[in-house]
């Protein structure tokens, strides 16, 4: 993670911007000489007035964060007109690009980059590589048998597909799991013979990765389906758990430091993160209180915004999938037809190949834009020095992965 931060210039610029924003606000509010009269709780539990003049650095930091992020707790108030004028610009910066930068940092720490290959597909490819088999071109029955032995979940899914009766399938799966290696090999062979007789995708004696993946996904056990669902929603779960943990931290602070009851403590934590600012810390006289609240809001506000965004995505996911299908089935508009004619005309005929059709549909769905596609084409053109329309895999595939692809096939004995 540290190397990633160092290597990415954009992250360093964003980090510098946030640090400069906080530091500039802190130094300005400290140097301008604001004075405030605040309530302070004495040792007897009574509240008395306390004058802070001028603000210390801790108060300036607290005010820089809570004002810049539009929380507005209200315990401190500015006494200088120049300070109020500066706050206008400080708030605009905090609610725009600084807020975006903070959200970006939180997202980088909590979200996991998506992969176009599923976990099960990557596992299958790795298993096929150990057998020197091409899963995408098609697997022979003996290769599938070895994969079933290495990864029993594929055997379990195939049994469930062949035997719809849950009790019968469960019995056969248990027998397969209890079998020793040699016996399991024989059972796997019997399962494949039955699959060749009953399943269309097995009748040619070869099965593609897509067919195996669909069988595995459609006929996996309930526990495996639950695990896969949690993996698909892992970003939201990670963000939500982090938000709950951060609310807990704020509530504990309010309960222990300000002696609030449980409900008021939770109220303070959520009000601070949502920028409502309804409940503030009871005193700003001590440095520890205001420094904690400043850092708590600086991290927690963008985390709260991310949680709301990821929850909204979770709610609209099904709707977006439905709209995507609808868009794919819609007739082309006049402008889209003209663009399609341009694509088809570039190679001298009126036919559209798969690459051109995919390009058009990706643009229609808004998944990519013209500039991104242009960058991809430009990158390909740089590698295609001879203008053949093809490039060598070694030009963009890691040498280690290329060696595994070029390894000679090894037949698996029956």
C-alpha positions in Angstrom: 0.0 0.0 0.0 2.8 2.4 0.8 4.5 1.8 -2.6 1.1 2.5 -4.3 0.8 5.8 -2.5 4.3 6.8 -3.4 4.0 5.7 -7.0 0.7 7.5 -7.7 1.3 11.2 -8.2 -2.4 12.0 -8.2 -2.7 10.6 -4.6 0.2 12.7 -3.5 -1.3 15.9 -5.0 -4.7 15.1 -3.3 -3.0 14.4 0.0 -1.0 17.6 -0.2 -4.2 19.6 -1.0 -6.0 18.2 2.1 -3.1 18.8 4.3 -2.7 22.4 3.0 -6.4 23.1 3.5 -6.4 21.9 7.1 -3.0 23.6 7.9 -3.9 26.9 6.2 -7.2 27.0 8.1 -5.6 26.1 11.4 -2.8 28.7 11.1 -5.2 31.4 9.9 -7.8 30.9 12.7 -4.9 30.8 15.3 -3.1 33.9 13.9 -6.2 36.1 13.4 -6.8 36.2 17.2 -10.4 35.1 17.5 -11.9 35.1 21.0 -14.9 33.1 22.2 -16.9 32.7 25.4 -17.8 29.0 25.9 -19.5 26.9 28.6 -17.2 24.7 30.7 -18.1 22.0 33.2 -16.4 22.4 36.6 -15.5 19.6 39.0 -18.9 19.9 40.7 -20.7 19.3 37.5 -21.9 22.9 37.1 -21.5 24.8 33.9 -19.7 28.1 34.0 -18.6 30.6 31.3 -15.0 30.5 30.1 -13.3 32.9 27.8 -10.8 31.6 25.3 -8.8 34.5 23.9 -7.1 34.1 21.7 -7.8 30.6 20.3 -5.0 28.0 20.8 -3.8 25.8 17.9 -6.1 23.0 19.1 -9.2 25.3 18.8 -8.1 26.6 15.4 -7.7 23.0 14.1 -11.1 22.0 15.5 -12.7 25.1 14.0 -10.9 24.6 10.7 -12.4 21.1 10.3 -15.9 21.6 11.7 -16.4 24.8 9.7 -14.7 23.7 6.5 -16.9 20.5 6.4 -20.0 22.5 7.2 -20.7 20.7 10.5 -21.2 23.9 12.6 -21.2 22.6 16.2 -21.5 26.2 17.4 -19.4 26.1 20.5 -16.8 28.4 19.1 -17.7 31.6 17.2 -15.5 34.0 15.3 -15.0 37.5 16.5 -13.1 38.9 13.6 -14.7 40.0 10.2 -11.6 39.0 8.3 -12.0 35.5 9.8 -15.6 35.3 8.6 -14.5 36.3 5.1 -11.9 33.7 5.0 -14.4 31.1 6.3 -16.5 31.6 3.1 -13.7 30.4 0.9 -12.6 27.7 3.5 -16.2 26.2 3.4 -16.4 26.3 -0.4 -13.1 24.4 -0.6 -14.0 21.9 2.0 -17.4 21.1 0.5 -16.0 20.6 -3.0 -12.6 19.3 -4.0 -11.3 18.7 -0.5 -14.4 16.6 0.3 -13.8 14.7 -2.9 -10.2 14.1 -2.0 -11.0 12.8 1.4 -13.7 10.4 0.0 -11.1 9.2 -2.5 -8.7 8.3 0.3 -11.3 6.4 2.3 -12.4 4.6 -0.8 -8.9 3.6 -1.6 -8.4 2.1 1.9 -11.8 0.3 2.1 -12.8 -0.8 -1.4 -11.3 -3.6 -3.3 -10.7 -3.2 -7.1 -13.1 -5.3 -9.1 -11.8 -8.1 -11.4 -13.5 -9.2 -14.6 -12.6 -12.8 -13.6 -14.6 -14.3 -10.7 -12.8 -16.1 -7.9 -14.0 -19.5 -9.1 -12.9 -18.7 -12.6 -9.4 -17.7 -11.5 -9.2 -20.9 -9.4 -10.3 -23.0 -12.4 -7.7 -21.3 -14.7 -5.0 -22.0 -12.1 -6.0 -25.6 -11.9 -6.0 -25.9 -15.7 -2.6 -24.3 -15.9 -1.2 -27.1 -13.6 -2.6 -29.6 -16.1 -1.3 -27.5 -19.1 -4.9 -27.4 -20.4 -6.8 -24.5 -22.1 -10.0 -24.0 -20.2 -11.4 -21.5 -22.7 -10.8 -23.8 -25.7 -12.3 -26.8 -24.0 -11.4 -29.5 -21.5 -11.1 -33.2 -22.1 -13.0 -35.5 -19.8 -9.8 -36.7 -18.1 -8.8 -33.1 -17.5 -12.2 -32.3 -16.0 -11.9 -35.4 -13.8 -8.6 -34.2 -12.3 -10.1 -30.7 -11.7 -13.0 -32.4 -9.9 -10.5 -34.2 -7.7 -8.5 -31.1 -6.9 -11.7 -28.9 -6.4 -14.6 -31.1 -5.2 -17.1 -28.2 -5.4 -17.2 -28.8 -9.2 -18.1 -32.5 -8.6 -20.7 -31.5 -6.1 -22.3 -29.0 -8.5 -22.3 -31.6 -11.3 -23.9 -34.1 -9.0 -26.7 -31.6 -8.1 -27.3 -30.9 -11.8 -27.5 -34.6 -12.7 -29.7 -35.4 -9.7 -32.4 -32.8 -9.0 -33.6 -34.7 -6.0 -31.9 -32.9 -3.0 -31.8 -36.0 -0.8 -30.3 -38.2 -3.5 -27.7 -35.5 -4.5 -26.7 -35.0 -0.9 -26.1 -38.8 -0.4 -24.0 -39.0 -3.6 -22.0 -35.9 -2.5 -21.3 -37.4 0.9 -20.1 -40.6 -0.7 -17.8 -38.7 -3.0 -16.3 -36.7 -0.2 -15.7 -39.7 1.9 -14.0 -41.7 -0.9 -10.2 -42.1 -0.9 -8.2 -40.7 -3.8 -8.3 -43.9 -6.0 -12.0 -44.5 -5.3 -12.8 -40.8 -5.8 -11.1 -40.9 -9.2 -13.4 -43.8 -10.2 -16.5 -42.0 -8.8 -15.5 -38.9 -10.8 -15.2 -41.0 -13.9 -18.7 -42.4 -13.4 -20.1 -38.9 -12.8 -18.6 -37.8 -16.1 -19.9 -40.8 -18.0 -23.4 -40.0 -16.7 -22.9 -36.3 -17.7 -21.9 -37.3 -21.2 -25.2 -39.2 -21.5 -27.5 -36.6 -20.0 -26.0 -33.1 -20.5 -25.8 -31.5 -23.9 -22.6 -29.5 -23.2 -20.7 -32.8 -22.3 -21.8 -34.8 -25.4 -18.9 -33.6 -27.6 -16.3 -35.0 -25.1 -15.1 -31.5 -24.4 -16.4 -28.8 -22.0 -15.6 -25.1 -22.0 -14.9 -23.1 -19.0 -18.1 -21.1 -19.4 -20.2 -24.2 -19.2 -18.4 -25.5 -16.1 -18.7 -22.1 -14.4 -22.4 -21.9 -15.1 -23.0 -25.4 -13.6 -20.9 -24.4 -10.6 -22.8 -21.1 -10.0 -26.3 -22.6 -10.7 -25.9 -25.8 -8.6 -23.5 -24.8 -5.8 -24.5 -25.5 -2.2 -26.3 -22.8 -0.1 -23.2 -22.0 1.9 -21.1 -21.5 -1.2 -23.8 -19.3 -2.7 -23.9 -17.2 0.5 -20.1 -16.8 0.5 -20.2 -15.7 -3.2 -23.0 -13.2 -2.4 -20.9 -11.8 0.4 -17.9 -11.5 -1.8 -19.9 -9.7 -4.5 -21.1 -7.2 -1.8 -17.7 -7.1 0.0 -17.1 -3.4 -0.7 -20.4 -2.4 0.8 -19.9 -4.7 3.8 -16.4 -3.4 4.4 -17.5 0.3 4.2 -20.6 -0.3 6.4 -18.6 -2.2 9.1 -16.0 0.7 9.1 -18.8 3.2 9.5 -20.4 1.3 12.3 -16.9 1.0 14.0 -16.4 4.8 13.6 -19.8 5.6 15.0 -18.9 3.3 18.0 -15.6 5.2 18.5 -17.5 8.6 18.5 -20.2 7.3 20.9 -17.6 5.9 23.3 -15.8 9.3 23.3 -19.0 11.2 24.0 -20.0 8.7 26.7 -16.6 8.6 28.5 -15.3 12.1 27.9 -18.5 14.1 28.1 -20.4 11.8 30.4 -23.4 11.5 28.1 -25.9 8.6 28.2 -25.8 5.9 25.5 -28.5 7.5 23.3 -27.0 11.0 23.4 -23.6 9.5 22.7 -24.8 7.8 19.5 -26.7 11.0 18.6 -23.5 12.9 18.9 -21.5 10.5 16.7 -24.1 10.3 13.9 -24.9 14.0 14.0 -21.1 14.8 13.6 -20.6 12.4 10.7 -23.7 13.6 8.9 -22.6 17.2 9.4 -25.9 18.0 11.2 -23.8 19.3 14.2 -26.8 19.1 16.5 -24.8 17.7 19.5 -21.3 19.1 20.2 -18.7 18.1 22.7 -19.6 19.7 26.1 -16.3 21.6 26.4 -13.7 23.0 24.1 -11.5 24.3 26.9 -9.3 21.2 26.9 -7.0 20.4 23.9 -7.7 16.7 23.9 -11.5 17.1 23.3 -11.2 19.4 20.3 -8.3 17.6 18.7 -10.2 14.3 18.9 -13.4 15.7 17.4 -11.4 17.4 14.6 -9.8 14.2 13.5 -13.0 12.2 14.1 -14.9 14.4 11.7 -12.1 14.7 9.2 -12.1 11.0 8.6 -15.7 10.2 9.5 -17.6 12.7 7.3 -16.3 11.3 4.0 -16.7 7.7 5.4 -20.4 8.5 6.0 -20.8 9.9 2.5 -19.2 6.7 1.1 -21.5 4.5 3.1 -24.6 6.4 1.8 -23.3 6.1 -1.8 -22.6 2.4 -1.6 -26.0 1.7 0.1 -27.7 3.6 -2.7 -25.8 1.6 -5.3 -26.9 -1.6 -3.5 -30.6 -0.5 -3.7 -30.4 0.5 -7.4 -28.3 -2.4 -8.7 -31.2 -4.5 -9.9 -32.8 -1.4 -11.5 -29.6 -0.6 -13.4 -29.3 -4.2 -14.6 -32.9 -4.1 -15.9 -32.2 -0.8 -17.7 -29.1 -2.2 -19.2 -31.0 -5.1 -20.7 -33.7 -2.7 -21.9 -31.1 -0.4 -23.6 -29.5 -3.4 -25.3 -32.8 -4.4 -26.8 -33.8 -0.9 -27.9 -33.7 0.1 -31.6 -30.8 2.4 -32.6 -31.4 6.1 -32.8 -30.6 8.0 -36.0 -27.3 9.2 -34.5 -26.3 5.8 -33.4 -27.1 4.3 -36.8 -24.9 6.9 -38.4 -22.0 6.0 -36.0 -22.5 2.3 -36.7 -22.3 3.1 -40.5 -19.0 4.9 -39.8 -17.7 1.8 -38.0 -18.8 -0.6 -40.7 -17.4 1.7 -43.4 -13.9 1.8 -42.0 -13.0 -1.6 -43.3 -14.6 -1.2 -46.8 -17.9 -3.1 -46.3 -21.3 -2.8 -44.7 -20.8 -5.6 -42.2 -20.2 -5.2 -38.5 -17.8 -7.6 -36.7 -18.0 -8.5 -33.0 -15.4 -5.8 -32.0 -17.4 -3.1 -33.7 -20.7 -4.3 -32.3 -19.2 -4.4 -28.8 -17.7 -0.9 -29.2 -21.1 0.5 -30.2 -23.0 -1.2 -27.3 -20.4 -0.1 -24.7 -20.9 3.4 -25.9 -24.7 3.2 -25.9 -24.6 1.9 -22.3 -22.3 4.6 -21.2 -19.8 2.1 -19.8 -17.0 3.7 -21.7 -16.6 7.0 -23.6 -15.1 7.8 -27.0 -11.8 9.1 -25.4 -11.2 5.8 -23.5 -11.8 3.8 -26.6 -9.5 6.1 -28.5 -6.7 5.5 -25.9 -7.1 1.7 -26.2 -6.9 1.9 -30.0 -3.9 4.1 -29.8 -2.1 1.8 -27.4 -2.9 -1.2 -29.7 -1.6 0.8 -32.7 1.7 1.5 -31.0 2.3 -2.2 -30.4 1.1 -3.1 -34.0 4.2 -1.7 -35.7 3.5 -3.6 -39.0 -0.2 -2.6 -39.2 -1.3 -6.2 -39.4 -4.2 -5.8 -37.0 -2.6 -8.2 -34.5 0.1 -7.9 -31.9 2.3 -10.5 -30.1 1.2 -11.6 -26.7 4.8 -11.0 -25.4 4.3 -7.3 -26.0 1.8 -6.9 -23.2 1.6 -10.3 -21.2 4.0 -10.8 -18.3 6.8 -13.2 -19.2 6.0 -15.6 -16.4 2.4 -15.9 -17.5 3.5 -16.3 -21.1 5.8 -19.2 -20.2 2.9 -21.0 -18.5 0.7 -20.6 -21.6 3.5 -21.9 -23.9 4.2 -24.9 -21.7 3.7 -28.2 -23.6 0.5 -30.1 -23.0 0.7 -33.0 -20.6 -1.8 -35.8 -21.1 -3.5 -37.1 -18.0 -3.6 -40.9 -17.8 -6.9 -42.7 -17.2 
